[in-house]
Amino acid sequence: MRNGFDLYALDITTAEFTQACGGPCTEGCLTLAKIGPGAWAVGDSKRPDLEPLRYSTVELDAAGIDPARFGLQA
């Protein structure tokens, strides 16, 4: 929960995920979508059947994930 706000309450059915790879995508890639102000969904291209995890921008920064690498702006 971010400041009393449940990130999992956000609807991500129309979210547009962008993929970033560290090299050849043989092991799967991280996917990222901005799902609201200061809210992100992170998925795995190799496991699209799993629901993406959700993070605040602060949590994303702490994990070392830079939205700019995906062509997205925080």
MINU-588440 format. One line per field, with one value per residue (C-alpha): x, y, z; residue in one letter. Coordinates in Angstrom, 3 decimals. Each point is the difference from the previous one (the first is absolute). Example, Ala and Ser with C-alpha at 12.3 -4.5 7.8 and 13.67 -1.06 7.14 Angstrom:
u <- 12.300; 1.370
v <- -4.500; 3.440
w <- 7.800; -0.660
code <- A; S
This chain:
u <- 0.000; 1.318; -1.244; -3.166; -0.462; -0.194; 2.007; -1.799; -3.320; 1.134; -1.394; 2.850; -2.031; 0.840; 3.544; 2.618; 3.075; 3.423; 2.785; 3.656; 2.742; 3.547; 1.117; -1.441; -3.444; 0.584; -0.858; -2.997; -0.159; -1.390; -3.149; -1.145; -3.157; -0.944; -3.400; -0.601; 1.762; 3.008; -1.264; 1.555; -0.645; 2.970; -0.349; 2.093; -0.214; 0.767; -2.915; -2.822; -2.520; 1.122; -1.557; 2.518; 1.283; -0.736; 2.305; 0.090; 2.648; 1.975; -0.038; 0.967; 2.973; 1.033; -0.050; 2.291; -2.568; 0.212; -3.127; 2.182; 1.558; -3.455; -0.546; -2.401; 0.022; -0.597
v <- 0.000; 3.427; 2.763; -1.990; -0.707; -3.600; -0.384; -3.280; 1.841; 1.695; -1.495; -1.070; -1.757; 2.731; 0.700; 0.074; -1.937; 0.799; -2.575; 0.587; -2.558; -0.017; -1.836; -2.724; -0.877; -3.711; -0.068; 2.347; 3.700; 2.378; 1.825; 3.289; 2.103; 3.260; -0.671; 3.284; 2.986; -1.477; -3.549; -2.747; -3.608; -2.317; -3.264; -2.772; -0.512; -3.688; -0.451; 2.154; -2.217; 1.383; 3.207; 2.872; 1.275; 3.628; 2.611; 3.669; 2.147; 0.051; -3.812; -0.245; 2.317; -2.081; -3.122; 1.723; 0.004; 3.145; 0.703; 1.945; -3.318; -0.946; 3.357; 1.017; 3.038; -0.115
w <- 0.000; -0.954; 2.331; 0.647; -3.732; -1.207; -3.209; -0.673; -0.149; -3.239; -3.210; -2.277; -2.686; -2.532; 1.243; -2.739; 1.082; -1.417; -0.024; 0.885; -0.461; 1.274; -3.109; -2.177; 1.336; 0.462; 3.697; -0.057; 0.578; 2.538; -1.114; 1.498; -0.242; 1.669; 1.550; 1.784; 1.544; 1.776; -0.630; -2.122; -0.983; -0.590; -1.867; -1.543; -3.760; 0.420; 2.449; -1.420; 1.808; 3.379; 1.276; -0.040; 3.318; 0.852; 1.437; 0.857; -1.704; 3.278; 0.138; -3.673; 0.643; 3.018; -2.189; -2.520; -2.795; -2.121; -2.086; -2.463; -1.056; -1.249; -1.696; 2.792; 2.244; 3.724
code <- M; R; N; G; F; D; L; Y; A; L; D; I; T; T; A; E; F; T; Q; A; C; G; G; P; C; T; E; G; C; L; T; L; A; K; I; G; P; G; A; W; A; V; G; D; S; K; R; P; D; L; E; P; L; R; Y; S; T; V; E; L; D; A; A; G; I; D; P; A; R; F; G; L; Q; A
